[in-house]
Amino acid sequence: MDSMQHIIGSNLAQIRKTRGLSLDKVAELTGVSKGMLAQIEKGKSNPTVTTLWKIANGLHVSFSTFLKEDPPQITKIRREDLHPVIDEDGNYFVYPVFPYHAEKKFEVFTVSLKPGFTHQAEKHLGEETILMIRGEMYFEMQGQQLKLSAGDAVQFQVSDIHTYRNDSDEDADFYVLIYYAD
C-alpha cells in the first residue's frame, strides 16, 4: 500500500490531468501555490487538512476523493465469493460479478435458470447482451423467440419486458452484460 501522501498526490494529478488543467490553473482555483501543488502531486509533501479542503473545494470534489487508492489493475472474482439474488420461487439466481460503476457504465452478472422455469424480466434502462455458458434456453421479446445454446449470444435494447425460459433438464447458465449509455 502506498503512503497516504502518495495516494493524495496521485489522485490530485489524475484529476488535474483528466480535466486538462495546468498547475497554474489549479493554483488559481484553489488558492494553494503552484509549488505546493507540485510537491503534493509528487508525493513529496503531505498536505494539511486545511490545504486538502482548499483543493477539494476549488476543484469541486469531495474531500475523500483524494484518499482513495486506485483499484488493482487486475481483479479476480471467485464465484463462491458472490452472493446471488434469488427470485421468489428459488429458480432464478443472479450473481453480481461486476456491479454497476458510474465511470464504466456497465454491469456484469452470471445467471442460472433452473430446468422447467420461466423468468420474466421487467423492462429497464440499457443495452443487454446475453452470452450462453452452459445448457440452453429460449429468449423472447416483442413476440420474437430465439433458442440459445452454449456459445450463443444475443444483444438487444431493453425497451420491453423480456422472458427467459428453460425447457431442458439442466440448468441454463449465462452471462448478462448491461451497458448504460449517457
N, C-alpha and C positions, 0 to 999 in steps of 0.2 A: 504494500500500500504506500502510495506517495505521501509525503508530508502535506499537512493542510495548506501551507503557503504555496506549494507546487500545484495543488489542486485548484486553489483560488486563482493563481496566475494563469494556469491553463484554461480555465473557464472564462476568465476575462479576455484573454487573447482570442479564444474561439468566438465569443460574442462580438468582439470588435471586428474581427476579420469577416465574419458572416454578414455583418451589416455594412461592410466596406468603409469603416471609419478609420481615420488616422489617429495616432496618439494625440495629436494636437486637438482634433475634434472631440475626442473623449474627455480630454482635459477641460475643454470649454464647456461641455455638457455637465460635467461632474464637479468642477471646482477643485479637482485634485491635479497636482502638477504633472506635466508630461514625464518628467524624470521619475517621479514616484510611480506612475502607472507602468513605465518601462521596467522598473525594478520589480514591481509586483508580478507582471507578466512573466518575467524570467525566473520567478521563484526566489529572488534574492532579498525580498522584503516581505515581512509579514504585516499586512495592513491592520490597523486598529479597527475596532468595531465601528467607530465613527466614520473612518475613511471608507470602509466597505459599504456602509449605509449611503454615503455620498455617491459612491459609484453606482450602487443599485438604483437609487432614486434618479440619478442623471440618465441612466440607460433604460429606465422604466422596466426593471426586472425585480424579481423577489430577492431578498437577502440570501435565501438558501440556494439560489441558482448558482452561486459561487462555491458552495460547499459540497456539491455532488461530484462524485468520481465518475469518470467515463465508464460505461458498461464494458465488459470484456469484449474483445473483437470476435470471439467465438463463444457461442452459448450452446451448451448441451442440455437438452431436456430429456429426462427419463420418464417413460410412460408411467412407471409405478409411483412417480412423484406427483403426477397430475391427479386432480380430484374432479371427477366428472359431475356434470349437471345432468340429472336423470329425469325423464318425463314421469308423469304421474302413474303410468302403467308399468314402469320399470323395463321398458323395451327399447328405449332410445337414449343412448349415452353420448354426451358431448364433452370432450376433453379439451379445455382451452390450452393449446400448445404455446401459441404466441398471442396473448391478449392484445387488444387494440392499443396503439400508441399514436397519439396525435401527429407526431413528426413523420411516422412511417405510413399512416393512413390505411393500414390493413390489419387483419387478424387471421389467425390460422387455428383450425380445430381439427381433431380427429374424431370421427363419429362412428358409432357402432349401432347398427339397426338389427334387432333380433329377428329370427325367422318368423314368417307369418304376420309381421306387423307393418302397419302403415303409419307414417308420421306426416301430419300436415303442418308445414311451416308458414307462419304469417309473412306477409309482405313486409319488407324493411328496406332501409337505405342500402345502396351499394351495388356493386357488380360481384356476383358469386361465381366461383369456379369449384367444380366437384371433380376430384380425382379418385377413382376407384382403386382401392388397395387389394381387397380380397372379397370374394363372393360376387353376387350380382343383385341388382335391384332395378326397379322401374322408377324413372323420374317423370313427373307430369307437371305441366304448367300451361295455362291458357289452352287447354284441350289437346295439347301435343304431348305424346307419351314416347319416351325413349328408354330402351333397355340398356343398362350399363353393366359391364363385366369388368373384372380386374384388368387394369391398364387403360380403361376408357376414361374420357374426361368430357365434361360439358361446362359451358360458360354462358351466363345469362344476366340480364339486368333484373334485379329483384323488385319488379314493379307490381307483382301479383302474388297471391297465395300459390305455393308450390308443394308438391307431395313426393315423398319417398316411400316406396312400397317394396317390401322384401317378401316375395312369394317362394323363396327357396327354403332348403332345410338347414342352411348355415347362416352365420352372421354375415351381414354386408358391412364391410369396413371401408371408410372413405375419408379423404381429407376435404375440408371446406375452407376455401380462402375467400375472404370478403374484402374487397377493395372499396374504400370510401373516397370518392373524388371530392374536390373542394366544394 
